[in-house]
Amino acid sequence: MLLVSTSDLVRRDPQKQLLTAAQQLADNGTRVRVRLHPREDLALWSNLELRSNIELIGADEPPTTSAARASAVLSYPGSLLPTLAAAGPPVVCHTPSTELAALLDDTWRSATSTVTTTLDDALTAVTTAAPVAPALLDDLVGPRGGARHRLAAFIHPTSSNAAAQPPNPSAA
């Protein structure tokens, strides 16, 4: 399980639901990896380091590598989520307020497996959500043109994008 935190965790989520989710998942025997934001206050997560099934990871591991190793991703809304979805796991976007959830349009929501607003819903969704449909992967990772297909195939080689690669014009 991968949890992706943010530099403004306390502002987005005064109840610190992502922190509580990490604790509850670990208490239930789930191995939890928490990807910290480089500007995040590490003191919020420091008490979790003592648990054997919780690992704090930083920028030394690429986000797509973290996601590809995860059974699911739980995160606040952010620009990283579509890239994590392209790595293959279900991606649960947790918005601890209905006001924040209302700001996410349908196009953005399609880049995640589901959007939750309560801790209980988030904890259920990480075990029941399906990955984002493979047909959407190439649109999620961009850029446009042939590079889009090659990048999607590189990030998630089992996607249908690998077979849909356009011909390489320089190979002719």
N, C-alpha and C positions, 0 to 999 in steps of 0.2 A: 504494500500500500504506500503510495506517495502522497504526502500532503505538501502543498506549495503555499508558503506564507508570503507576506507582503511587508513592505517597509512601514506601512501605516495601519498595521493590524488593529491597534487599539482604537483608532478613529473609525475604521470600517466596521469593527466588531467589538464594541465595549464589553460584551460578555465573554469575549475570547473563546468563541465556540470551536474554532479550529484547534486551539490548544486542548480544550475539553475532548474533542473528537480523538485527538492523538492519545490522550490518556485512556479513554474508554476502549478504543480499538486495541491498545496494548494490554489493557486489563483482560480483554477477551482472547488474548493469545495471538493477535495479528502482529506481524512484523511491520513496523511503521518507519518509513524514511521521511524526514522532514527537510524539504529544500528551503533553505533560508534565503531571504533577500539580502544582497550585499550591504544595504544600509539599514537593515533591521536591528532592533535592540535585542541582542542575544540573551539578555537577562530574562526575557519572557519565557524562553525555552530551556534555560540552563538546568532546571530541576529534572527535565526529562532525560538528560544525558546519562543519568545514573541507572536507567532501566535498560535491561539487556536487549529488549526487543524494539527499542527506539534508537534510531541513528539520525543525527543531524548532519546534513550534507551541504556543501557550499558550492561556490562557482568552479571548483576544480573538476567537477563532473558535469559534462554537458547536459542540459535539460532533457534532450531527446533520449539520452542514454538512461537517465533516471526514470523517465516515463516508460521506456521500452522494457525495463526490468520490473515494472509495477503491475500488480493485478488490477489496480484502479488508481485514479488520481482524484483528490479532493482539494479544491482550491477556491479562493476568492476570484471574482472576475478579473481578468487581466489579459494583456496582449500575448502572454505566453501560452494560454490555453489552447488555441487552435494548433500550435506547433506540437504541444503535448498530445493532443488528440490524433495528430498524424502519426505519432509513434505507435499507436495501436490500442492502448488501454481505454476502458470507459473513463470519461472525464466528467466529474460531478462539479458543477459550478455552484458554490455556496454563497448566497447573498443573504446575510443575516437580517436584512430588513426588506419588507415588501416594496418600499420606495425604491431601493436600489435594484431590486428584481424588475420593477416596472420600466427601468431605463434600458434594459437589454432588449433589442429588437429581435425579430424572428430570424434574421440572417445571422446575428451573433449567436443566438441560442442554438442554431443548427450546427455550430462549431463545437458544441459540447453534447454529452449524452443526455444530461438533464440539468435543471436548475432547481436548487432547493433553498428554502428560507428558514427551516427549523433544523436544529441539531439532530433530532430523531429522524427526520426525513433524509438528512445527509448520511447518517450512519446506515440507514436502510439502502439508500441508493448506491453506495459504494460496493454493496454486495449483489445488487440486482440489475444495475444499469448495463446496457450493451454498449460496445464501442460505437463511435461515430461511423455511419455508413461509408464503406470504402469508396463509393462513387463521389463522395464529397471531399475526399482527402486531397486530390490535386488542387481543388479550389482553396482549400485551407492553407496549404503551404506556399502557393505562389512560387515564383513569379510566372507571368504569362509566357506562353510559347513552349517550345520543347523542353526547356529547363525545368518547367513545372513538373512534367512527367518523370524526368530523371531524379529530381529531388524527392518527389513522393515515393518513388521506387526505392531510393536509397534509405529514406527514413523508415519506411514500412514495406520491406521487400515482398511480403505476402499479399499486398493489396492488388486490386485489379489494374492499378496504374502501371505495374511492371509489364503487363502484356500490352498495354495501350501506348507504349512508347512510340513516338513518331520516329521515322527513319532519321538517321544521322546524316545530314547533308554533306559533311566533310569526309564521309567514308566513301563517297562515289568517285 
